[in-house]
Amino acid sequence: MGSRAIQVLDHLGGRWLQQLGDREVAHATDRTALRLLMLGALTALVLVPSVLSMIASPAIALPLGVSLVLVCLLSVSAAAVTLSRTGRTDTVECNSADLAFDACPGLVLLCDPQGMIQRTGGRERDLLPSSLRDREGLALAEIAHVSDRIAVLQALDALRQGAASASVDLRIEQGFTVQGGRQFLGVRVELSAVADQSGELRQVFVQIRDITQEQCLRDEVEACAAEVRAANEAKSRFLAAVSHELRTPLNAILGFSDVLAGEYFGRLESERQKEYVGLIRQSGAHLLSVVNTMLDMSRLEAGRYALVTEPFRIGDAVEACRAMLDLQARNKGVTLTTRVTRGLADLNADRRAVQQILINLACNAIKFTPAGGVVTIDAVAAESGVTLIVSDTGIGIAADKLSLVGQPFMQVDDAYNRAYEGTGLGLALVKGLVALHGGQFQIESRLGEGTVVTVTLPAAGQEAEALTPDASEPLEFPPRLAHLAMGSVTSRQGLAHDGAKAKIA
């Protein structure tokens, strides 16, 4: 009978605990405590009224004793439930903090503001060297290599001065192993400040991660970059050496072909001999120009192209380019014209390099412009210097090929049966010379309509002269040669094609 009553009490108490708590099954300790509480309450229900009946009348002692027992039972029950829930909450919060601490990547340390390790944890704790585990009571700097300890102390000092975080790459001794082969392990130490409400540093949260793979990748990238630089320097030295070796025999070929063409030591018997001598001279001059271009490119890539800056009139350089290429344009039936804004300030730059830029751009424009077309060289003032614009009405460049323009030895038409000769170094040299002056290079083109190349060179501290009112009028690019204003620009060209127009509006 007694055991049956106890089972009934346990069952009722378990159901009640399940309703109060958040667990599906009540613990045995809770059942036992409730059982004792109920047995005590039943015992008190008998003893308390009996004791009170000795003092007062039974009519007063019985309800008073039952009330006191019930009040005490309810108070004890409420206190037990509150303490149980508070204990479970503290336990859950403590367990959650511990789980989060141990779930952090790498090795996690908790240090005081002076850098003394108070606690260790982390997800990869067992993967790191044994020298990093269970280091409570030691200084954080002591786990690092001797030469890296100053960096750790500086990071801790930064946190004490108010920094929120700090990061340091260290070396940690792990011992030489057959598998790893490395005596030191590279790690990254992330330090985060844990401050109170007043901002005072209380603890330092430290996270240590293995960066061996990252360092290996960085070393591989640096090795590859060094190989690329070495190969590029070797190529530049090769081009420079070959160019120097080729120029000597080429100068001899050009000199002797000039002697033969001038018939200084006797007349040439036939016209075919004269034609062959002229072809030799022409081919040698073309090869010499290619060699000179390769030599300039090698100097640019090697960083040994020295600029000799001097102030000069940009109009003189434009006119020299026109005079040099005028015959080539005439022979092809192309109109070559120049326009220079009046009152243009002197440009402080390397005159030879600027003329090389103009010659290369104009030569390309003439080469890719059919007979009857127009090539124009314009020079106007810009906010930061001088803008040179070379435009043509030639074959143009496809939009998907514009990104290839300016790369060394790269031509838009790379087919073996291409109709235009060249090495693909002209625009590359132009871009290099413009960059060397700190200028800007821009190219716009439409297939079948023409191309516009814009080069902006800085004035290099020279103050531009004030332009006349006529010179401030906007210019048309690409050019329209039907009628040129006589005040704002100057145009020089022997052949006048009044009806010629640029195709790009």
VENWO-V714422 format. One line per field, one symbol per residue. ss: DSSP state (a for helix, b for strand, c for the rest). phi: phi as a letter, one per 40 degrees, with the letter a starting at -180 (. if undefined). psi: psi as a letter, one per 20 degrees, with the letter a starting at -180 (. if undefined). A space follows every 50 residues. Layout:
ss = ???
phi = ???
psi = ???
This chain:
ss = caaaaaaaaaaaaaaaaaaacccccccaaaaaaaaaaaaaaaaaaaaaaa aaaccccaaaaaaaaaaaaaaaaaaaaaaaaaaaaaaaaaaaaaaaaaaa aaacccbbbbbbcccbbbbbbccccccccaaaccccccbaaaaccaaaaa aaaaaaaaaaccccbbbbbbbbbccccccccccbbbbbbbbbbbbccccc bbbbbbbbbbcaaaaaaaaaaaaaaaaaaaaaaaaaaaaaaaaaaaaaaa aaaaaaaaaaaaccccccccaaaaaaaaaaaaaaaaaaaaaaaaaaaaaa aaccccccbbbbcaaaaaaaaaaaaaaaaaaaccbbbbbbbcccccbbbb aaaaaaaaaaaaaaaaaccccccbbbbbbbbcccbbbbbbbbccccccaa aaaacccccccccccccccccccccaaaaaaaaaaacccbbbbbbbcccb bbbbbbbbcccccccccccaaacccccccbccccccccbbcccccccccc bcccc
phi = .ccccccccccccccccccccbbcbccccccccccccccccccccccccc cccccbcdcccccccccccccccccccccccccccccccccccccccccc cccccgbbbbbcdcgccbabahccccccdccccfbdgccccccccdcbcc ccccccccccchccaabacbbbcbgcbcccgbcbbcbbbbbbcbbcccgc cbabcbbbbcbccccccccccccccccccccccccccccccccccccccc ccccccccccccfcbhcccbcccccccccccccccccccccccccccccc ccgbcccbcacaccccccccccccbcccccccgbcbbbabccgcccbcac cccccccccccccccccbbcdgcbbbbbbbcbcbibbbbbbabccgbccc bccccgcdfbbcbcccbccbcibgbccccccccccccgcbbabbabcgbi bbbbbbbccfgcccccccdcccccccbccbccabccccbbbbaccbbccc bcccc
psi = gghghggggggghggghhhhajqhpqqhhhggghghgghhggghhggghg ghhhgaqhhhhghgghggghghghgggggggghgggghghgggghggggh giiqqbppqorrhijpphqqbqgkgihrqhiiqlkpirqhhiirqgiihh hghhghhhghiiqhrqppprpppiqpqhggiphqppqpopppporahijp pgrpopppqpkghghghghgghgghhgggghghhgghggggggghhhghh hgggghhhgghilhkqqphrhhghghghhggghghghhhgghghggghgg hikjoppnqqprphhhhghhgghhjggggghikpopqqpppqjpqqpnao gggghhggggghgggghjprqirppppqprqrhjcppppoqrlbirpqhi ihiipippkpqhnjqhkqiprrijighghghghghhikaqpqpqqppiga qppppppqilippqqpqqhhiiqqqpprqojgpppihhrqpppgppnhip qqhp.
